Amino acid sequence: MELGRGYEIDKDNVTHRIIDQEAVILNLDNGYYYSLNEVGTIIWESINRKMSLSEILCFLEEKYHLPKENLKKDLLELVKDLEKEKLIIEIKKASN
């Protein structure tokens, strides 16, 4: 998975609320609820702002001052899970 990729919330099939710094997400297709911790919620909100994965990683580095490789691993793992659960979709770049 490339860090230059961008994702967006699948707004046709997903609704969410932020409650006490935790995202509560409902997949309208299957009725499943998901919850994200504080860091997961920051990633979720960043995706909602259409930030690229590299932008999100930089933001997490500045906020938490943790090793980049650890943050990158966790970011990519969460994005992979969100995509697998059909909560987010990749933003396709227009080809020339």
KAFENQUI-V74493 format. One record per run of one state. SS is the DSSP state (@ for helix, = for strand, . for the rest). FROM is the first residue (numbers start at 1). LEN is the number of residues. If there is no record, write none. Layout:
BEGIN
SS,FROM,LEN
SS,FROM,LEN
END
This chain:
BEGIN
.,1,5
=,6,4
.,10,4
=,14,6
.,20,2
=,22,6
.,28,5
=,33,4
.,37,1
@,38,11
.,49,3
=,52,1
@,53,12
.,65,3
@,68,17
.,85,3
=,88,3
.,91,6
END
